């Protein structure tokens, strides 16, 4: 079916830090909260969007709206997030852009999900409806998925439609631009990724497809504060960890990651999880600042910290090992638990895997068949996932 026509060393000691992706640097100017147009849809979005899974308080959502955030992203699979958004924003429905998702790949179940979402959101339409799944290859987006999106659009239940892509983003984005059938995409994009991801996102935006960034915080920053300042060489060169930890804990690391993404004007908005009033207010204030060399230092240090832990979602390993373990998903679940400190989400995501995949035990393998080109210690992370969730 064819619907038509992404150096420097600054810490004392011997730790060599990686550089950020080599992108053409946009002008150093404040990000701001001026609306950006989502592709060809005409929807006007705040660049800082609210990831609805991040909070359990309707008041936090209302505060975000009061401070200028008008884009709220949620999903049928996000616990009671849709209901919270419905309660918090029902009096401002015409002033906000609401996006929700289904993970059901069959037409009937997906459309039933959409009807449930509308009831929870207390609305007779959503601005954006998306399919969310572990799409790793272009062929994973079936004709049925695209047909179902168009059914919802023709019925007036969704103004615009799209899919999400966490893994192998350049190939997925280029394919959807060529194939058509989507008004926008929700894609993984952050400071740890290679420049080809940014270039693909920019090409898609130039074609008229709306682009919203997710995974902006690269697995969360909470783990920095929770991590012991080891000096035994297990993580870093002895003698450098104290300075590195101090740098990572500086105020501004989280907002630096948001600014890194949103300084790129080919990104129409972002879906950033915010749990409480302080996070909302801090993130909104950060939009009044430009991305600075100090931000780059903080993120370079963060990249060094994440190197052995965080899946860059590059698609090199297709996300699955020879035994059938969904490697990228398992590492993402660890990030939910450690980075975002959301163990219930991590555990439930693991339990949602097919049973035969949950029965594969990495401890039974002498070595891992996945050799990450980005340096992730895959076996260590998979064993950790088993200890946490199995």
N, C-alpha and C positions, 0 to 999 in steps of 0.2 A: 504494500500500500504506500502511496506517495501523496502526502498532503500538500505538495508543492514547496514551489520555493516560498591564556593565565602565566691577610689584609691587615684586618687590624688586630693587634693585641692590645688590650687596654687594662688587663689585670696584672698585677705583679706576679711573678712566677713564670713557670715554663709552659702553662696551658695555652696551646694554640687554638684560638677560637675560629669557628667557621664564619664565613661572610653570609650576608643575606642575599637572596636572589638578585641577580644583576638586571634590574629593571630600569627603564628610563625614568629618572627622578622627576615627578611632577613638581611644579612650583611650590615652594615652602609657604603655604598660606593656611590659615585656619580652615578646618573641615567645614564647620558650620552646620546648621540644621535646615538650610534652605532645601526645599523639595527637589527631588530628582525624578525625572519621568522614566517609568518602567518600560523600556523598549518602545514598541509601537502601541502599547495599550492605552496610553494617555493617563494612566494612574499616576498620581503625584505622591511619592513616598519620602518620608524622612530618611536620611542616609543611615541613621542609627535606628534599627528596628528592634522590636521586642520578641525574643524567643519565648513563647508562652509556657514552655515546660519549666521555666526557671523559677517560678514562684508559686506559693500556695495562698497568696493574699490578694483579694480583689483590689484592695486599697493601693497596692504597689502598681498594678496596672493603671489605675486611675491617675496616680501620681505621674507615671510615664506620659500619659496623654496630656496632662496639665503642663508638662515641661516641653511639649512639642513633638513627642513621638506619635506618629499616626499609623505606623505599619506594625501589625501584630500577627505573628506566625504561630500556628498551633498544629495539632494533628489528632486524628481519631484515637491514636495509640498513646497519647500523652496524658494518661490518667484523667484527672478532672479539669484539665487546662481549658478545653472548649467551654465548659460550664462557667468557669471563672471569668473568662473573657465576655461571655454573654451577659453575666451579671454586672460586670464592671463597666461595660461600654454600651449597654443597650440604649442609653439615652443619647449616645453620640454616634449612632450607627452610620449616619451620612458623612461623618467627619473622619472616619477611620477606614483603613484598608485591612481587611481580614483575610488571611490565607490559611487554609487547612489542608489535610492530606489523608489519604488512605494507604494502607499497606496490603490490602486485598487485591490480588491480581486478576480475579475473575470479575466479569462485568456485573453480574447480579449482586455479588457481595460488596463490590466497590460502590455501586450506586446506593445500596442499602446503607453503607457507611455514610455517604453524603447526606442522606435524609436524616440520619441520626445526628450528624454534625450540625445541620441547620436547626434542629430542635434545641440542641445544647447551646448553640450560639444565639438563640432567640432571634433568628433572622430567616427570611425566606430566600436568601441568596448568599453566596460568598463571593468576594472579589476575585479570589484565586483558589482554584482547587488543583491539587497535585497528587501524583502517584509517588509514593516513597517505597523504595526497595533497595536491595543490595545490587544495584545495577553496576556490573563491572565491565561488560562488553556491549557495544552498540546493539547487537542482536538480542540482548536481554529485554529491550523495550519492544514488546510484541505489538502486532497489529491490533489485538484486542484492547491493549492498554490505550492506544491512541484513539480507537473508536469510542471507547467508554468516555474518555475526556470530552470528545466532541458531542456525545449524547447529552452530557451534563450541561454543556455550553448551550446547545440548541434548546434545551428545556428551560433555560433561564435560571438554573440553579447555581451556575458558576459563570461569572462574567468573563474570566480568562482562565487558562489551564496551563499546566506544566508538569515537569518531573523533577525529581531530585537526583543528584549524583555526588556521591562521596568519594568514589574511587575512579582512577583512570580518567580524570576530568577532561583533559584535552581531547581524547578520542570521543568521549561521550558528547561533549559540546559540539565538536565539528560534525558529528553524525546527525545530531538533532537539527542543526542549522540546515544541513543538506536535505534531511528527510521531511522536515516540517511537522505540523501538528501540535506544536507547543508555542505559547506566547511568551513563556519565560522559563528559566531554570533556576533551581536552588542548588548551588555548587560549593563544594569544599574549596576554600581559598584562605591561606594564611601565610605568615612570614617564613614558614619552614619549607615551602614548596618551591619547586623549580620554576624558572621563568616561563617555561612553555605553558604552564597553567594560566598564568596571567595573559599571555599572548592569545591563547584560545578564547578566554573570556572576552578580551577586547575585540577579537574578530567577530564573535557572536553578537556583541553589543552593536558593533558597526552594521551588522546585517539587520538589526531591528529587534533582536530577541532581548527581552528583559533579563537582567542578571542580578541575582541576590546571593550574597556570600554567607556561607555557614562555616562552622569549625574555625571561626575567626580567632579564637583564643588558643588554638592548637592543643586541645586536650585539657585546658583549664590551668589556672595558676595556683590553685590551692595547695597542690602538692609541694610547691616550693617552701611554703611556710611549714608544712608538716614534715619536711625532710630533715633528718639529722645532719649536722655539719660534719660529715665523715672526713677524716684525714688519713685513712688507711690505704688510699690508692684504689679502692674498689671502684669508685666512680670517676675520680679525677686524679691528676698528678698530685702526689703528696705536697703539702705546703700551699696549695692554691685554693683549696675548697673554702676556707674561711672567707677570703676575699670574694670568691664567686657567689657564695650564699648571701653575703651582705649586699652585693650588687643586685642579685635577683630579687631580694626582698625590698628593694627601694620602692617607694610609692611611685606609681606611674607605669609599671610594667604591663598591667592589664590594659590600661587605656592606650599605651603605646601600640599594642597589637591591633586594637580597633582602628587607630589612626593610620597604621601601616596599610590596612586594607582600604579604608575609605578615602585616603588621599588620591586613589585611583578613580577618576571620575567615570570610567567605564563600568564600575560597580554601582548599580542603581540603589541598592540598600543592603542591609545585613540583618541577620536574625541572631541577636546576641542574648543569651540567657542571663537574666538579672533576677536575683533572688529577693532583694529587699530594697528599701528606700535608699539606703546609702549607695548601693551599686548603681541604681538608676540615676541619682543625682550626680555621682562622680562621673559616670559615662557621658551624661549630657554636658557637664562642664568641660569635659575633655574635648568635645567637638569644637570649642572656641579656640583651640590651640592648633598650631601646625605640627607636622611630624618633624622632629628635630634630630640632630646628631646624637643627643643623649638618648632619645628613644631607640635609635639604631644600636647603640651600645647595649642597652638593656635587652633588646631582642636577640642580638648576637650571643649574649651570655645565655639567654633562654634556649637558643638553638643548641648550644653545647650541652646544656642540661638534658634536653629532650632527645638528643641524638640516639642513645641506646634504647629509648623507650617508646617513642611516638611514631606511629605509622604515618608516613607522608601521603598515603593514598595514591601513590604514583601508578599503580596497576602493573608494575613489573612482574610481580609474582602471581598475578590474576586474583590475588586475595585468598587463594585456597592452596593448601599443601597437597602433596601426593597422597596422603591418607584421607583427605577430605575435610580437614580442619579449616574452617573459615578464618584464616589468620587475621585479616584486616578487621573483621568484625570482633574477634576476641580481643584484639588490642584496643579497639574502640571501647569495649565494655570495661576494660581495666581503666581507661582514661575517665569514663563516667564515674567509676568508684573512687579513684585516687585524685584525679584532677578536679572534677566538679563536686566531689564528695557526695555523690548521689548513688549510694549503694542500691537502694530499691530499684532504680532505673536499670542499673547495671545487671543486677540479678534477674530482673524480669526479661531483659533483652536476651540474656543467656538462655533462660527457660523457653523463650519463644523459638529458639533454634529447633529444627527437626530432631527427634529423639536419637536417630542413628548418628547424628553428628555429635550430640552430647555424650555418646557412648565411646567416642574415640579418646583415648588417654595418651597425652603426649609423653607421660613418664614411661610408657612402654617402648618408646623409640630411643635408640642409642644416640641418634643425632637428628637434626632438623633438616628437612629437604629444602627449606626456604632460606636462601642466603640474601639478606636484604642489602641492596646496593647503597642504602643510606645509613647503614651501620646499626640498625635496630637489632638488639639481642633477642631474636624472635623466640628461641626456645625458653629463655628465662621468663619472658613475658607470658608465654602460653602456659607454662607451669604455674605462674602466679595466678593466672585466670582460673585454672583448675582448682587451686587452693581456695580462691575466693568464692567461686560460684558453684562448683560441682558438688 
